[in-house]
Amino acid sequence: MKEQKLLYLIIFFSLFIRLLIAFPGLVSNKPERFFFRPDSGGYIQPALALLATGRYNVSPDCEKSATTRAPGFPAFLAGLFAISKEVRFPVIVFCLLSSLTCLSIFYTGRLLGGAMVGFIAATLFCLNITSIAISPLYLSDTIFVFFSAWQLYFFARFYFKGKLYDLWFATVLYGIATLIRPVSLLWIIPCAFLVLIFTRITFAKRLTGIAGCIIISICLLLPWMLRNQSVGAGFRLETNVSADTIHYYYAALLSKVTGESTESIKKRRIAEAEKEFTTHPERYPDEDARIQYMLEETIEVIRKHPFTYIKLHLFPVYLLLPDVATFFELLNFTQEGRGTVDILTRKGIIPATKHYFGDKIWLLFLVLPLLFVVFITYLGCAIQLCLWIIQKKWSLFFLFLAFVYYYLVLPGPVTAPRFHLPALPLMSVMSAMVICRLKNRRR
């Protein structure tokens, strides 16, 4: 009973913090200024179209099928808009979902190290500044992390109990998460590998488990990929990952090589691509053909600078930065859109920090406790990973690769801090395990 009360207290405290940070936007006459980001329109307009027409179109007034974003988050938004079209209502729901993620993290921690590990892990996530800052925004990250955290829990249950229904339910959650953000699409590969090396069940049972995972994945993801192919977007879940990310990979790589601004290269690349498409419309009759053109050019640049690309892709240092900027933007202390990401990519963290905060650098001292939580989370995670390697607990090491390193590497040379959030649940649990170990040693 005490365990439940403490858990509910953590969830309530988590919700209170998130609503407190969102409060300036919630009481503002223009909440959109606080909670909308450049990507938000790509979710909101299809959601409104779905609500108004029952079809997943670009907008309520456009008959063109929407393919930019996967349907998960817009469908969820449409459900919220059906209840209330007030901008503030989804914000409150997002904050609640972020807080409820503490529940799955607690259960995962309890599974790996006991109730105290669960409580500490949930608290680390509750106080994570990036999780707090992103939760009120009209972006897919919060709901994606919610399903990914439950996916981690049920997969961990399978690893500790050997029940196939846990594995298959984790795969269902993987499918739902992938329909929200396709970054998790390839996760089925490390999943199959983890099941294959799971020697506590028979080989036949392992093959049955993998087959079930593949069938569930196909049933959940194939229909939407076929739908996009039928409307000329190619056999993919969304075109944003394919188009916008290709532009960013191209620009980030050339920026590292030449020193030119990433944003300048990206804008020039987009203009050149549009000119090519306008000049030769017969070559690019649909979205799929245009994406293939951009992909071929990007692959050519990667071939010329393979080691630079590998360095950018496999060592995502900047991805782990806490999202202090969004935190203060929600509090109306700073403003977005100042070109900080470009400076971060080319010059590093200190010049980017000075550029963003200017004469308000003192604001960082206000969030030192939250930054310390981030530091403890990362340090504890690194120590626990080393312990697993020393103790030769390879199944847990591969679990780390599947649920942490996978999400850190897949975004590539993209420096938005929110992209590391799916890795945070297991990182919090691993850090909590180290904290509990140190606490027991002191005793």
BAZAKE-931122 format. One record per residue (C-alpha): residue number from 0; residue in three letters; x, y, z. Coordinates in pm, 1 decimal. Layout:
{NUM,"ALA",{X,Y,Z}}
...
END
This chain:
{0,"MET",{0.0,0.0,0.0}}
{1,"LYS",{286.6,238.1,85.0}}
{2,"GLU",{449.0,146.6,-246.0}}
{3,"GLN",{136.6,250.3,-438.3}}
{4,"LYS",{104.4,577.4,-248.2}}
{5,"LEU",{467.2,669.5,-315.6}}
{6,"LEU",{427.3,586.4,-683.3}}
{7,"TYR",{112.5,797.8,-711.3}}
{8,"LEU",{296.2,1080.1,-535.2}}
{9,"ILE",{576.3,1069.6,-794.5}}
{10,"ILE",{323.2,1074.2,-1080.3}}
{11,"PHE",{129.3,1361.6,-924.5}}
{12,"PHE",{449.1,1559.0,-860.4}}
{13,"SER",{559.4,1494.3,-1219.3}}
{14,"LEU",{226.7,1627.1,-1351.8}}
{15,"PHE",{245.4,1929.9,-1120.5}}
{16,"ILE",{593.8,2025.9,-1247.0}}
{17,"ARG",{494.5,1991.3,-1611.3}}
{18,"LEU",{178.0,2196.3,-1572.1}}
{19,"LEU",{372.1,2456.3,-1373.2}}
{20,"ILE",{623.9,2499.0,-1656.6}}
{21,"ALA",{336.9,2513.4,-1909.0}}
{22,"PHE",{141.8,2766.1,-1697.3}}
{23,"PRO",{256.3,3084.6,-1882.8}}
{24,"GLY",{127.8,2934.0,-2207.5}}
{25,"LEU",{-191.1,2799.9,-2051.4}}
{26,"VAL",{-291.6,3146.6,-1926.8}}
{27,"SER",{-172.2,3328.1,-2240.0}}
{28,"ASN",{-413.2,3471.0,-2498.2}}
{29,"LYS",{-196.5,3304.0,-2764.0}}
{30,"PRO",{-104.8,2957.5,-2632.3}}
{31,"GLU",{3.5,2856.1,-2982.9}}
{32,"ARG",{312.6,3074.2,-2943.3}}
{33,"PHE",{424.3,2859.1,-2651.5}}
{34,"PHE",{316.8,2509.4,-2754.1}}
{35,"PHE",{347.6,2502.4,-3133.9}}
{36,"ARG",{676.1,2437.3,-3311.3}}
{37,"PRO",{760.7,2436.2,-3685.9}}
{38,"ASP",{679.1,2063.3,-3701.6}}
{39,"SER",{342.4,2098.7,-3524.5}}
{40,"GLY",{143.3,2192.8,-3835.0}}
{41,"GLY",{232.3,1862.7,-3999.2}}
{42,"TYR",{41.8,1686.8,-3719.8}}
{43,"ILE",{-240.3,1933.3,-3653.9}}
{44,"GLN",{-369.6,1981.1,-4007.9}}
{45,"PRO",{-407.3,1607.3,-4089.5}}
{46,"ALA",{-573.6,1565.4,-3748.8}}
{47,"LEU",{-826.4,1836.5,-3834.1}}
{48,"ALA",{-880.0,1679.6,-4177.9}}
{49,"LEU",{-937.4,1340.5,-4017.6}}
{50,"LEU",{-1188.4,1493.4,-3779.1}}
{51,"ALA",{-1370.9,1692.8,-4048.1}}
{52,"THR",{-1372.7,1451.2,-4342.9}}
{53,"GLY",{-1275.8,1111.4,-4202.8}}
{54,"ARG",{-983.3,1104.6,-4446.7}}
{55,"TYR",{-613.2,1148.8,-4371.4}}
{56,"ASN",{-551.4,1449.3,-4597.0}}
{57,"VAL",{-301.5,1734.9,-4589.4}}
{58,"SER",{-563.7,1968.0,-4439.0}}
{59,"PRO",{-942.9,1991.3,-4408.0}}
{60,"ASP",{-958.1,2203.4,-4726.8}}
{61,"CYS",{-719.0,1989.6,-4931.5}}
{62,"GLU",{-806.7,1664.3,-5105.8}}
{63,"LYS",{-444.1,1549.6,-5130.3}}
{64,"SER",{-357.5,1250.4,-4911.3}}
{65,"ALA",{-120.0,1336.6,-4627.3}}
{66,"THR",{204.6,1139.5,-4628.1}}
{67,"THR",{444.0,1375.0,-4448.5}}
{68,"ARG",{379.3,1224.7,-4104.9}}
{69,"ALA",{289.3,876.4,-3985.9}}
{70,"PRO",{-75.7,861.3,-3873.4}}
{71,"GLY",{-36.2,776.7,-3504.3}}
{72,"PHE",{-1.7,1119.3,-3345.9}}
{73,"PRO",{-245.2,1299.8,-3581.1}}
{74,"ALA",{-505.1,1028.3,-3510.3}}
{75,"PHE",{-451.1,1077.8,-3137.2}}
{76,"LEU",{-483.9,1455.3,-3181.1}}
{77,"ALA",{-804.2,1407.6,-3379.7}}
{78,"GLY",{-946.3,1212.9,-3085.3}}
{79,"LEU",{-854.0,1494.6,-2847.5}}
{80,"PHE",{-998.9,1758.3,-3082.0}}
{81,"ALA",{-1321.3,1557.4,-3095.6}}
{82,"ILE",{-1349.5,1613.1,-2719.2}}
{83,"SER",{-1237.7,1976.8,-2726.7}}
{84,"LYS",{-1081.5,2199.3,-2992.1}}
{85,"GLU",{-938.2,2424.9,-2722.7}}
{86,"VAL",{-558.8,2440.1,-2774.5}}
{87,"ARG",{-491.7,2398.8,-2403.1}}
{88,"PHE",{-675.5,2068.4,-2361.2}}
{89,"PRO",{-421.1,1849.8,-2552.9}}
{90,"VAL",{-139.7,2025.0,-2362.4}}
{91,"ILE",{-282.4,1900.3,-2032.1}}
{92,"VAL",{-322.7,1549.6,-2176.8}}
{93,"PHE",{37.3,1551.8,-2303.7}}
{94,"CYS",{162.7,1647.7,-1957.4}}
{95,"LEU",{-46.3,1368.0,-1805.9}}
{96,"LEU",{93.9,1111.9,-2052.7}}
{97,"SER",{449.3,1220.7,-1973.7}}
{98,"SER",{377.3,1179.0,-1601.7}}
{99,"LEU",{218.6,836.0,-1650.5}}
{100,"THR",{537.5,722.8,-1824.6}}
{101,"CYS",{685.1,715.3,-1471.7}}
{102,"LEU",{455.6,415.6,-1407.5}}
{103,"SER",{613.4,192.4,-1673.6}}
{104,"ILE",{961.7,307.8,-1570.9}}
{105,"PHE",{888.1,213.3,-1209.3}}
{106,"TYR",{772.9,-136.0,-1311.3}}
{107,"THR",{1079.9,-183.3,-1530.9}}
{108,"GLY",{1308.6,-72.5,-1248.4}}
{109,"ARG",{1135.0,-302.4,-1001.1}}
{110,"LEU",{1184.2,-588.0,-1244.2}}
{111,"LEU",{1557.8,-521.9,-1286.4}}
{112,"GLY",{1651.5,-425.0,-931.3}}
{113,"GLY",{1360.7,-403.0,-689.8}}
{114,"ALA",{1104.6,-144.0,-580.6}}
{115,"MET",{1361.0,113.9,-469.6}}
{116,"VAL",{1526.2,105.2,-812.2}}
{117,"GLY",{1183.5,161.5,-964.2}}
{118,"PHE",{1111.6,463.1,-742.6}}
{119,"ILE",{1448.1,625.7,-810.9}}
{120,"ALA",{1422.4,561.1,-1186.1}}
{121,"ALA",{1072.1,711.4,-1200.2}}
{122,"THR",{1195.0,1015.4,-1005.7}}
{123,"LEU",{1491.0,1064.9,-1241.2}}
{124,"PHE",{1253.3,1067.1,-1537.9}}
{125,"CYS",{1008.6,1289.8,-1350.5}}
{126,"LEU",{1281.5,1552.0,-1293.3}}
{127,"ASN",{1450.0,1524.4,-1633.5}}
{128,"ILE",{1454.4,1874.1,-1780.7}}
{129,"THR",{1412.3,1758.9,-2141.5}}
{130,"SER",{1112.3,1543.5,-2055.2}}
{131,"ILE",{959.1,1835.0,-1862.3}}
{132,"ALA",{1021.7,2084.3,-2144.0}}
{133,"ILE",{895.5,1869.9,-2430.9}}
{134,"SER",{582.0,1732.3,-2262.3}}
{135,"PRO",{346.6,2031.1,-2331.3}}
{136,"LEU",{445.5,2071.8,-2697.9}}
{137,"TYR",{238.8,1970.6,-3001.1}}
{138,"LEU",{502.2,1716.3,-3102.0}}
{139,"SER",{489.8,1336.9,-3119.6}}
{140,"ASP",{776.6,1277.8,-2873.6}}
{141,"THR",{571.4,1253.3,-2552.4}}
{142,"ILE",{324.1,991.4,-2674.6}}
{143,"PHE",{604.4,805.8,-2855.2}}
{144,"VAL",{808.2,782.1,-2533.2}}
{145,"PHE",{496.0,670.3,-2344.7}}
{146,"PHE",{449.8,366.0,-2570.7}}
{147,"SER",{825.4,299.6,-2599.3}}
{148,"ALA",{857.8,287.3,-2218.8}}
{149,"TRP",{578.7,27.9,-2193.9}}
{150,"GLN",{741.2,-160.9,-2481.0}}
{151,"LEU",{1062.5,-174.7,-2275.4}}
{152,"TYR",{874.2,-301.2,-1969.7}}
{153,"PHE",{701.0,-588.8,-2146.5}}
{154,"PHE",{1017.8,-687.1,-2330.6}}
{155,"ALA",{1204.5,-689.9,-1996.8}}
{156,"ARG",{924.2,-906.2,-1853.8}}
{157,"PHE",{979.6,-1150.1,-2137.9}}
{158,"TYR",{1352.8,-1155.6,-2066.9}}
{159,"PHE",{1300.4,-1230.6,-1699.5}}
{160,"LYS",{999.0,-1463.3,-1721.8}}
{161,"GLY",{1031.0,-1618.6,-2067.6}}
{162,"LYS",{661.6,-1577.8,-2158.7}}
{163,"LEU",{598.5,-1527.9,-2528.9}}
{164,"TYR",{283.0,-1323.9,-2472.8}}
{165,"ASP",{498.8,-1054.4,-2307.0}}
{166,"LEU",{724.9,-1049.6,-2611.4}}
{167,"TRP",{431.5,-1026.8,-2849.5}}
{168,"PHE",{263.4,-752.4,-2650.6}}
{169,"ALA",{593.7,-560.8,-2655.5}}
{170,"THR",{585.7,-600.6,-3034.7}}
{171,"VAL",{229.6,-463.0,-3050.2}}
{172,"LEU",{350.3,-159.2,-2856.9}}
{173,"TYR",{647.9,-133.9,-3094.9}}
{174,"GLY",{405.0,-127.3,-3388.1}}
{175,"ILE",{195.7,148.7,-3229.5}}
{176,"ALA",{508.9,349.8,-3145.4}}
{177,"THR",{637.1,310.1,-3502.3}}
{178,"LEU",{308.8,443.7,-3641.0}}
{179,"ILE",{371.4,748.5,-3421.7}}
{180,"ARG",{740.3,794.9,-3509.0}}
{181,"PRO",{898.4,563.1,-3769.2}}
{182,"VAL",{1242.5,598.4,-3607.9}}
{183,"SER",{1167.9,269.9,-3428.4}}
{184,"LEU",{1093.8,81.8,-3754.6}}
{185,"LEU",{1421.3,-115.2,-3758.5}}
{186,"TRP",{1395.3,-209.0,-3389.5}}
{187,"ILE",{1247.4,-543.6,-3494.2}}
{188,"ILE",{1601.2,-647.4,-3600.4}}
{189,"PRO",{1766.8,-613.7,-3254.8}}
{190,"CYS",{1446.8,-760.4,-3109.4}}
{191,"ALA",{1484.1,-1075.9,-3318.9}}
{192,"PHE",{1853.5,-1098.0,-3224.8}}
{193,"LEU",{1776.3,-1068.1,-2851.6}}
{194,"VAL",{1515.5,-1341.6,-2875.2}}
{195,"LEU",{1751.0,-1563.9,-3073.0}}
{196,"ILE",{2023.6,-1548.1,-2804.6}}
{197,"PHE",{1776.1,-1596.6,-2519.3}}
{198,"THR",{1889.0,-1945.3,-2416.0}}
{199,"ARG",{1650.9,-1990.3,-2121.3}}
{200,"ILE",{1378.2,-2106.9,-2358.8}}
{201,"THR",{1400.7,-2375.2,-2626.2}}
{202,"PHE",{1520.5,-2296.3,-2976.0}}
{203,"ALA",{1179.7,-2389.8,-3119.2}}
{204,"LYS",{1010.9,-2149.4,-2878.0}}
{205,"ARG",{1255.1,-1875.3,-2977.7}}
{206,"LEU",{1172.6,-1926.3,-3345.5}}
{207,"THR",{801.7,-1918.5,-3261.8}}
{208,"GLY",{855.1,-1592.3,-3073.6}}
{209,"ILE",{1043.2,-1431.3,-3363.7}}
{210,"ALA",{781.1,-1549.1,-3613.6}}
{211,"GLY",{506.2,-1400.2,-3398.4}}
{212,"CYS",{693.7,-1068.0,-3379.2}}
{213,"ILE",{733.2,-1053.8,-3757.0}}
{214,"ILE",{366.5,-1137.3,-3818.5}}
{215,"ILE",{248.6,-873.6,-3568.7}}
{216,"SER",{480.2,-613.3,-3724.4}}
{217,"ILE",{356.7,-688.6,-4074.5}}
{218,"CYS",{-8.5,-672.7,-3968.3}}
{219,"LEU",{39.9,-336.9,-3797.7}}
{220,"LEU",{276.0,-157.8,-4037.5}}
{221,"LEU",{226.2,-306.2,-4385.2}}
{222,"PRO",{-124.1,-160.8,-4449.1}}
{223,"TRP",{-8.7,197.5,-4401.4}}
{224,"MET",{304.2,147.5,-4611.1}}
{225,"LEU",{90.2,7.4,-4891.9}}
{226,"ARG",{-147.2,301.4,-4855.4}}
{227,"ASN",{141.0,547.9,-4898.3}}
{228,"GLN",{270.0,354.3,-5197.2}}
{229,"SER",{-72.8,371.0,-5357.4}}
{230,"VAL",{-76.1,752.6,-5336.5}}
{231,"GLY",{272.8,789.7,-5485.5}}
{232,"ALA",{474.0,835.8,-5164.8}}
{233,"GLY",{666.1,509.3,-5192.5}}
{234,"PHE",{671.2,201.7,-4970.5}}
{235,"ARG",{732.7,392.0,-4646.7}}
{236,"LEU",{551.5,505.2,-4333.8}}
{237,"GLU",{604.0,877.8,-4387.6}}
{238,"THR",{786.5,1108.4,-4624.9}}
{239,"ASN",{916.6,1357.3,-4366.7}}
{240,"VAL",{1184.6,1117.2,-4241.9}}
{241,"SER",{1282.0,1044.3,-4598.8}}
{242,"ALA",{1281.5,1400.5,-4735.2}}
{243,"ASP",{1361.9,1639.7,-4452.2}}
{244,"THR",{1610.9,1406.0,-4283.5}}
{245,"ILE",{1791.3,1347.2,-4613.2}}
{246,"HIS",{1830.3,1724.9,-4651.6}}
{247,"TYR",{1963.7,1753.7,-4297.9}}
{248,"TYR",{2210.8,1463.8,-4335.2}}
{249,"TYR",{2341.4,1624.1,-4653.5}}
{250,"ALA",{2373.1,1969.2,-4494.1}}
{251,"ALA",{2520.3,1849.0,-4162.6}}
{252,"LEU",{2786.1,1643.3,-4340.7}}
{253,"LEU",{2890.4,1920.6,-4580.9}}
{254,"SER",{2887.5,2173.3,-4296.5}}
{255,"LYS",{3135.4,1959.3,-4104.8}}
{256,"VAL",{3357.7,1930.4,-4413.2}}
{257,"THR",{3342.0,2289.8,-4539.4}}
{258,"GLY",{3260.0,2490.0,-4224.2}}
{259,"GLU",{2963.9,2654.7,-4395.8}}
{260,"SER",{2638.3,2704.5,-4206.3}}
{261,"THR",{2417.3,2392.6,-4197.9}}
{262,"GLU",{2108.0,2606.3,-4249.7}}
{263,"SER",{2258.1,2778.7,-4555.0}}
{264,"ILE",{2350.6,2447.9,-4716.5}}
{265,"LYS",{2008.6,2303.3,-4641.0}}
{266,"LYS",{1821.4,2601.5,-4787.9}}
{267,"ARG",{2039.4,2595.6,-5100.5}}
{268,"ARG",{1987.5,2221.0,-5137.5}}
{269,"ILE",{1610.0,2252.8,-5108.9}}
{270,"ALA",{1607.5,2536.8,-5366.6}}
{271,"GLU",{1819.5,2331.6,-5608.3}}
{272,"ALA",{1595.1,2028.3,-5565.4}}
{273,"GLU",{1280.5,2235.4,-5627.4}}
{274,"LYS",{1437.1,2382.1,-5941.3}}
{275,"GLU",{1519.9,2031.6,-6065.1}}
{276,"PHE",{1166.3,1910.3,-6000.6}}
{277,"THR",{1013.1,2213.9,-6174.7}}
{278,"THR",{1245.3,2190.7,-6474.6}}
{279,"HIS",{1190.4,1816.8,-6529.7}}
{280,"PRO",{842.3,1731.5,-6402.2}}
{281,"GLU",{826.6,1419.6,-6618.9}}
{282,"ARG",{1116.8,1264.6,-6424.6}}
{283,"TYR",{954.2,1326.2,-6085.8}}
{284,"PRO",{584.8,1247.5,-6120.0}}
{285,"ASP",{534.4,1170.1,-5750.4}}
{286,"GLU",{683.6,1209.7,-5403.7}}
{287,"ASP",{865.5,878.0,-5424.5}}
{288,"ALA",{1062.7,983.4,-5733.8}}
{289,"ARG",{1159.9,1313.0,-5571.3}}
{290,"ILE",{1280.9,1138.7,-5256.4}}
{291,"GLN",{1487.7,893.5,-5461.0}}
{292,"TYR",{1657.2,1185.3,-5638.4}}
{293,"MET",{1752.0,1351.2,-5308.3}}
{294,"LEU",{1861.9,1020.2,-5158.6}}
{295,"GLU",{2100.3,945.2,-5447.6}}
{296,"GLU",{2270.2,1284.9,-5409.1}}
{297,"THR",{2309.0,1238.7,-5034.7}}
{298,"ILE",{2454.4,889.1,-5075.1}}
{299,"GLU",{2707.8,1031.3,-5319.8}}
{300,"VAL",{2823.5,1289.7,-5061.8}}
{301,"ILE",{2846.0,1019.3,-4794.0}}
{302,"ARG",{3065.9,810.8,-5025.1}}
{303,"LYS",{3306.2,1104.0,-5060.0}}
{304,"HIS",{3328.5,1158.8,-4681.3}}
{305,"PRO",{3251.4,821.3,-4520.0}}
{306,"PHE",{3456.9,865.0,-4201.4}}
{307,"THR",{3312.0,1207.2,-4124.9}}
{308,"TYR",{2962.0,1064.7,-4170.6}}
{309,"ILE",{3036.6,767.5,-3944.1}}
{310,"LYS",{3168.5,1001.6,-3676.9}}
{311,"LEU",{2855.4,1218.7,-3696.3}}
{312,"HIS",{2625.0,918.9,-3697.4}}
{313,"LEU",{2775.5,683.6,-3439.4}}
{314,"PHE",{2881.0,933.3,-3173.0}}
{315,"PRO",{2572.5,1147.3,-3104.8}}
{316,"VAL",{2725.6,1364.0,-2831.1}}
{317,"TYR",{2503.8,1668.6,-2885.6}}
{318,"LEU",{2190.0,1455.3,-2889.4}}
{319,"LEU",{2231.7,1397.1,-2515.2}}
{320,"LEU",{2230.3,1766.3,-2428.5}}
{321,"PRO",{1946.9,1867.9,-2193.1}}
{322,"ASP",{1684.6,2084.8,-2363.3}}
{323,"VAL",{1732.2,2392.0,-2145.7}}
{324,"ALA",{1631.4,2620.7,-2433.4}}
{325,"THR",{1277.0,2484.1,-2464.3}}
{326,"PHE",{1242.9,2488.8,-2085.3}}
{327,"PHE",{1304.1,2864.8,-2071.5}}
{328,"GLU",{1101.0,2930.3,-2387.0}}
{329,"LEU",{797.6,2780.8,-2213.9}}
{330,"LEU",{859.7,3014.8,-1920.2}}
{331,"ASN",{883.7,3305.4,-2168.8}}
{332,"PHE",{1239.2,3392.3,-2061.6}}
{333,"THR",{1391.6,3325.4,-2405.2}}
{334,"GLN",{1275.5,3297.5,-2766.7}}
{335,"GLU",{1331.7,3019.6,-3022.3}}
{336,"GLY",{1457.9,3045.9,-3379.5}}
{337,"ARG",{1796.8,3207.4,-3321.6}}
{338,"GLY",{2014.5,2970.5,-3525.9}}
{339,"THR",{2166.4,2809.8,-3217.6}}
{340,"VAL",{2162.2,2456.8,-3359.5}}
{341,"ASP",{2382.2,2561.1,-3648.5}}
{342,"ILE",{2637.3,2719.2,-3413.6}}
{343,"LEU",{2626.3,2409.0,-3193.7}}
{344,"THR",{2700.6,2184.1,-3491.8}}
{345,"ARG",{2987.1,2394.0,-3627.2}}
{346,"LYS",{3147.3,2552.7,-3318.9}}
{347,"GLY",{3043.7,2351.0,-3014.2}}
{348,"ILE",{2840.9,2380.0,-2697.8}}
{349,"ILE",{3005.2,2683.1,-2529.8}}
{350,"PRO",{2968.7,2923.8,-2829.0}}
{351,"ALA",{2612.1,2795.5,-2882.9}}
{352,"THR",{2523.3,2856.9,-2517.4}}
{353,"LYS",{2665.6,3209.4,-2526.4}}
{354,"HIS",{2482.6,3282.9,-2851.3}}
{355,"TYR",{2147.9,3157.1,-2724.3}}
{356,"PHE",{2142.8,3312.2,-2376.7}}
{357,"GLY",{2346.0,3628.2,-2443.0}}
{358,"ASP",{2328.2,3847.6,-2131.9}}
{359,"LYS",{2083.3,3599.7,-1971.9}}
{360,"ILE",{2346.0,3334.9,-1906.9}}
{361,"TRP",{2255.9,3361.2,-1536.9}}
{362,"LEU",{1938.1,3165.4,-1615.1}}
{363,"LEU",{2145.1,2845.9,-1619.8}}
{364,"PHE",{2207.0,2878.1,-1246.0}}
{365,"LEU",{1831.1,2850.6,-1186.6}}
{366,"VAL",{1820.6,2501.0,-1333.2}}
{367,"LEU",{2141.3,2361.7,-1183.0}}
{368,"PRO",{1947.1,2105.2,-972.1}}
{369,"LEU",{1772.5,1974.0,-1285.7}}
{370,"LEU",{2102.3,1966.3,-1475.5}}
{371,"PHE",{2251.3,1769.3,-1187.6}}
{372,"VAL",{1971.1,1512.1,-1230.0}}
{373,"VAL",{2072.0,1476.9,-1597.2}}
{374,"PHE",{2438.0,1436.5,-1497.8}}
{375,"ILE",{2353.0,1167.2,-1240.4}}
{376,"THR",{2136.7,984.0,-1495.1}}
{377,"TYR",{2411.8,974.5,-1757.6}}
{378,"LEU",{2690.0,891.3,-1514.3}}
{379,"GLY",{2489.9,614.9,-1345.7}}
{380,"CYS",{2391.5,468.9,-1682.2}}
{381,"ALA",{2756.7,461.0,-1795.7}}
{382,"ILE",{2869.1,295.6,-1470.1}}
{383,"GLN",{2596.1,31.1,-1486.1}}
{384,"LEU",{2682.2,-45.8,-1848.1}}
{385,"CYS",{3045.1,-99.8,-1746.1}}
{386,"LEU",{2932.7,-327.4,-1460.4}}
{387,"TRP",{2724.2,-538.8,-1697.8}}
{388,"ILE",{3025.3,-575.9,-1927.2}}
{389,"ILE",{3260.2,-663.4,-1637.1}}
{390,"GLN",{3007.6,-911.6,-1497.5}}
{391,"LYS",{2956.8,-1051.7,-1850.7}}
{392,"LYS",{2582.2,-998.4,-1837.1}}
{393,"TRP",{2560.6,-989.1,-2213.5}}
{394,"SER",{2183.2,-1018.9,-2233.3}}
{395,"LEU",{2148.5,-692.5,-2037.6}}
{396,"PHE",{2427.2,-533.5,-2243.8}}
{397,"PHE",{2237.9,-613.7,-2563.0}}
{398,"LEU",{1920.6,-484.4,-2398.2}}
{399,"PHE",{2104.9,-153.0,-2356.5}}
{400,"LEU",{2200.3,-152.8,-2724.1}}
{401,"ALA",{1841.3,-223.3,-2828.1}}
{402,"PHE",{1670.6,35.6,-2605.2}}
{403,"VAL",{1933.7,308.2,-2559.4}}
{404,"TYR",{2205.0,307.0,-2824.3}}
{405,"TYR",{1953.0,225.5,-3099.1}}
{406,"TYR",{1756.4,544.9,-3029.2}}
{407,"LEU",{2071.7,754.0,-2997.0}}
{408,"VAL",{2221.2,638.5,-3327.4}}
{409,"LEU",{1914.1,620.1,-3553.0}}
{410,"PRO",{1851.8,998.7,-3573.1}}
{411,"GLY",{2202.1,1041.6,-3717.9}}
{412,"PRO",{2366.6,1385.9,-3719.7}}
{413,"VAL",{2049.7,1557.0,-3594.9}}
{414,"THR",{2105.0,1760.2,-3282.3}}
{415,"ALA",{1753.2,1808.8,-3139.4}}
{416,"PRO",{1785.8,1703.5,-2772.1}}
{417,"ARG",{1430.0,1566.5,-2764.9}}
{418,"PHE",{1535.8,1279.3,-2989.2}}
{419,"HIS",{1715.0,1111.9,-2697.0}}
{420,"LEU",{1394.8,1081.5,-2490.5}}
{421,"PRO",{1308.7,722.6,-2602.0}}
{422,"ALA",{1643.1,610.7,-2455.7}}
{423,"LEU",{1574.1,781.1,-2123.6}}
{424,"PRO",{1352.6,514.4,-1954.1}}
{425,"LEU",{1623.5,245.3,-1953.3}}
{426,"MET",{1896.1,501.3,-1880.8}}
{427,"SER",{1699.2,611.3,-1573.0}}
{428,"VAL",{1662.0,250.6,-1456.5}}
{429,"MET",{2032.4,179.4,-1504.9}}
{430,"SER",{2129.8,492.8,-1310.9}}
{431,"ALA",{1885.8,398.8,-1031.8}}
{432,"MET",{2051.5,56.3,-1006.1}}
{433,"VAL",{2388.5,220.9,-942.2}}
{434,"ILE",{2242.3,463.2,-687.3}}
{435,"CYS",{2085.0,172.9,-497.2}}
{436,"ARG",{2410.5,-21.8,-511.6}}
{437,"LEU",{2600.1,272.4,-358.8}}
{438,"LYS",{2331.6,318.4,-95.6}}
{439,"ASN",{2352.8,-49.2,6.6}}
{440,"ARG",{2732.9,-33.5,25.6}}
{441,"ARG",{2716.5,265.0,261.1}}
{442,"ARG",{2483.7,70.4,484.4}}
END
